[in-house]
């Protein structure tokens, strides 16, 4: 992913990236409850990171 992001940053791209499989996997992990505390729905990520950072 890092190489892809670097390439697109240097060369630009109008292509869209299919994220359906990734979104389904995130949904599966969130639903399993076995995420180690970090995996959450993308719209809740900032709140979850803030919550986890306050634990240390």
N, CA, C and O atoms as a DFTB+ gen file, in Angstrom:
224 C
 N C O
     1  1       0.831      -1.180       0.000
     2  2       0.000       0.000       0.000
     3  2       0.879       1.247       0.000
     4  3       0.565       2.231      -0.670
     5  1       1.975       1.206       0.748
     6  2       2.879       2.359       0.804
     7  2       3.455       2.672      -0.571
     8  3       3.536       3.837      -0.962
     9  1       3.857       1.635      -1.308
    10  2       4.407       1.841      -2.653
    11  2       3.347       2.426      -3.586
    12  3       3.630       3.328      -4.374
    13  1       2.134       1.906      -3.489
    14  2       1.039       2.407      -4.315
    15  2       0.767       3.879      -4.002
    16  3       0.630       4.692      -4.917
    17  1       0.689       4.221      -2.726
    18  2       0.428       5.604      -2.328
    19  2       1.545       6.528      -2.804
    20  3       1.286       7.648      -3.244
    21  1       2.784       6.057      -2.716
    22  2       3.913       6.859      -3.196
    23  2       3.849       7.087      -4.692
    24  3       4.097       8.196      -5.165
    25  1       3.515       6.042      -5.444
    26  2       3.404       6.166      -6.892
    27  2       2.313       7.166      -7.263
    28  3       2.527       8.054      -8.088
    29  1       1.157       7.015      -6.655
    30  2       0.048       7.924      -6.954
    31  2       0.410       9.345      -6.544
    32  3       0.049      10.296      -7.238
    33  1       1.114       9.503      -5.434
    34  2       1.540      10.836      -5.014
    35  2       2.484      11.485      -6.012
    36  3       2.418      12.693      -6.236
    37  1       3.360      10.690      -6.613
    38  2       4.325      11.222      -7.585
    39  2       3.709      11.431      -8.965
    40  3       4.039      12.399      -9.651
    41  1       2.819      10.531      -9.375
    42  2       2.327      10.533     -10.754
    43  2       0.855      10.911     -10.896
    44  3       0.402      11.215     -12.000
    45  1       0.122      10.897      -9.823
    46  2      -1.306      11.186      -9.888
    47  2      -2.075      10.031     -10.507
    48  3      -1.501       9.180     -11.186
    49  1      -3.347      10.012     -10.272
    50  2      -4.178       8.959     -10.840
    51  2      -5.640       9.361     -10.738
    52  3      -6.070       9.945      -9.743
    53  1      -6.388       9.043     -11.769
    54  2      -7.833       9.249     -11.748
    55  2      -8.561       7.949     -11.456
    56  3      -9.790       7.923     -11.388
    57  1      -7.808       6.868     -11.283
    58  2      -8.407       5.555     -11.060
    59  2      -9.011       5.485      -9.660
    60  3      -8.510       6.093      -8.714
    61  1     -10.085       4.737      -9.557
    62  2     -10.669       4.490      -8.245
    63  2     -10.170       3.138      -7.743
    64  3      -9.872       2.241      -8.531
    65  1     -10.086       3.010      -6.464
    66  2      -9.619       1.776      -5.851
    67  2     -10.826       1.051      -5.276
    68  3     -11.603       1.630      -4.517
    69  1     -10.981      -0.200      -5.634
    70  2     -12.082      -1.003      -5.100
    71  2     -11.815      -1.299      -3.620
    72  3     -10.791      -1.889      -3.275
    73  1     -12.729      -0.891      -2.765
    74  2     -12.536      -1.091      -1.327
    75  2     -13.582      -2.001      -0.718
    76  3     -13.602      -2.189       0.498
    77  1     -14.447      -2.566      -1.537
    78  2     -15.525      -3.413      -1.022
    79  2     -15.031      -4.560      -0.167
    80  3     -15.587      -4.823       0.899
    81  1     -13.986      -5.253      -0.622
    82  2     -13.448      -6.372       0.147
    83  2     -12.858      -5.917       1.462
    84  3     -13.037      -6.574       2.488
    85  1     -12.160      -4.804       1.440
    86  2     -11.570      -4.270       2.662
    87  2     -12.652      -3.821       3.629
    88  3     -12.559      -4.078       4.830
    89  1     -13.657      -3.166       3.125
    90  2     -14.768      -2.730       3.987
    91  2     -15.488      -3.924       4.600
    92  3     -15.882      -3.882       5.766
    93  1     -15.659      -4.983       3.825
    94  2     -16.306      -6.187       4.351
    95  2     -15.457      -6.816       5.447
    96  3     -15.992      -7.274       6.457
    97  1     -14.149      -6.843       5.261
    98  2     -13.265      -7.422       6.270
    99  2     -13.282      -6.593       7.554
   100  3     -13.279      -7.157       8.648
   101  1     -13.301      -5.278       7.439
   102  2     -13.397      -4.423       8.626
   103  2     -14.707      -4.690       9.345
   104  3     -14.736      -4.801      10.571
   105  1     -15.788      -4.793       8.591
   106  2     -17.083      -5.099       9.182
   107  2     -17.072      -6.438       9.905
   108  3     -17.647      -6.572      10.985
   109  1     -16.416      -7.433       9.304
   110  2     -16.327      -8.751       9.926
   111  2     -15.547      -8.680      11.224
   112  3     -15.969      -9.241      12.236
   113  1     -14.404      -7.991      11.205
   114  2     -13.577      -7.870      12.412
   115  2     -14.301      -7.123      13.517
   116  3     -14.273      -7.536      14.676
   117  1     -14.948      -6.027      13.161
   118  2     -15.702      -5.256      14.160
   119  2     -16.788      -6.116      14.773
   120  3     -16.996      -6.087      15.986
   121  1     -17.477      -6.876      13.951
   122  2     -18.559      -7.725      14.436
   123  2     -18.088      -8.883      15.293
   124  3     -18.843      -9.387      16.125
   125  1     -16.835      -9.315      15.097
   126  2     -16.332     -10.471      15.845
   127  2     -16.021     -10.121      17.289
   128  3     -16.020     -11.002      18.149
   129  1     -15.755      -8.842      17.573
   130  2     -15.408      -8.432      18.929
   131  2     -13.997      -8.823      19.327
   132  3     -13.577      -8.527      20.446
   133  1     -13.250      -9.484      18.443
   134  2     -11.902      -9.940      18.748
   135  2     -10.894      -9.098      17.962
   136  3     -10.192      -9.616      17.094
   137  1     -10.823      -7.802      18.268
   138  2     -10.010      -6.884      17.469
   139  2      -8.811      -6.332      18.215
   140  3      -8.008      -5.606      17.628
   141  1      -8.669      -6.649      19.471
   142  2      -7.570      -6.078      20.238
   143  2      -7.812      -4.625      20.577
   144  3      -6.924      -3.951      21.099
   145  1      -9.002      -4.136      20.287
   146  2      -9.360      -2.781      20.664
   147  2      -9.112      -1.716      19.625
   148  3      -9.584      -0.592      19.794
   149  1      -8.387      -2.014      18.548
   150  2      -8.055      -0.964      17.591
   151  2      -8.988      -0.929      16.395
   152  3      -9.304       0.153      15.901
   153  1      -9.434      -2.065      15.921
   154  2     -10.277      -2.100      14.735
   155  2     -11.680      -1.637      15.104
   156  3     -12.294      -2.152      16.038
   157  1     -12.171      -0.667      14.361
   158  2     -13.518      -0.164      14.570
   159  2     -14.038       0.361      13.248
   160  3     -13.309       0.409      12.258
   161  1     -15.287       0.751      13.235
   162  2     -15.840       1.342      12.012
   163  2     -15.068       2.623      11.697
   164  3     -14.729       3.376      12.610
   165  1     -14.788       2.879      10.420
   166  2     -13.994       4.055      10.052
   167  2     -14.534       5.377      10.602
   168  3     -13.751       6.271      10.922
   169  1     -15.854       5.514      10.715
   170  2     -16.401       6.763      11.224
   171  2     -16.199       6.918      12.729
   172  3     -16.486       7.978      13.284
   173  1     -15.709       5.872      13.391
   174  2     -15.449       5.933      14.826
   175  2     -13.957       5.905      15.145
   176  3     -13.575       5.903      16.315
   177  1     -13.112       5.884      14.117
   178  2     -11.675       5.695      14.309
   179  2     -11.045       6.780      15.171
   180  3     -10.303       6.464      16.101
   181  1     -11.316       8.042      14.890
   182  2     -10.686       9.126      15.664
   183  2     -11.045       9.017      17.142
   184  3     -10.175       9.161      18.001
   185  1     -12.307       8.767      17.443
   186  2     -12.717       8.627      18.844
   187  2     -12.044       7.427      19.497
   188  3     -11.625       7.502      20.652
   189  1     -11.939       6.324      18.769
   190  2     -11.326       5.105      19.317
   191  2      -9.842       5.320      19.579
   192  3      -9.341       4.903      20.623
   193  1      -9.127       5.962      18.659
   194  2      -7.703       6.252      18.865
   195  2      -7.505       7.167      20.066
   196  3      -6.575       6.972      20.849
   197  1      -8.362       8.152      20.214
   198  2      -8.263       9.054      21.366
   199  2      -8.472       8.273      22.660
   200  3      -7.742       8.457      23.634
   201  1      -9.463       7.413      22.659
   202  2      -9.768       6.604      23.852
   203  2      -8.575       5.706      24.202
   204  3      -8.187       5.622      25.367
   205  1      -7.996       5.040      23.207
   206  2      -6.860       4.158      23.458
   207  2      -5.627       4.934      23.915
   208  3      -4.872       4.444      24.754
   209  1      -5.411       6.134      23.378
   210  2      -4.243       6.909      23.786
   211  2      -4.351       7.410      25.222
   212  3      -3.331       7.661      25.863
   213  1      -5.556       7.559      25.730
   214  2      -5.740       7.999      27.103
   215  2      -5.441       6.891      28.117
   216  3      -5.252       7.171      29.300
   217  1      -5.398       5.647      27.662
   218  2      -5.132       4.516      28.552
   219  2      -3.684       4.450      28.985
   220  3      -3.391       3.893      30.043
   221  1      -2.757       5.006      28.194
   222  2      -1.335       4.870      28.520
   223  2      -0.871       5.861      29.538
   224  3       0.303       5.863      29.908
